Amino acid sequence: MNRNVLRRWINAAADPSDAAPATPKPVDIDVKPAFVAVPMTVPIPQARDAEQVNVRVDIQRDGTTMSVLWPQLCLSDGAAWVREVLR
């Protein structure tokens, strides 16, 4: 063991200024949250007239044009119908 290190340890142990500090007194701190949740409402789009409720499908084939108004609530059925017509 190094003599200098041992001497420093002995001096540090004998020095009363290095003693553990007194226990700190508790302090009340007013902590505010970092995130505040704000309630939000999402507007639901409303249909204003009949055009927004129906989807118009125009199909042209062999010189014939066909127009169909399909309800917007049943678009998956309309997509299946268009697939069958275009085969």
Helices and strands as residue ranges (DSSP letters): H 3-14, G 16-18, H 50-53, E 54-61, E 64-71, G 72-74, H 75-85
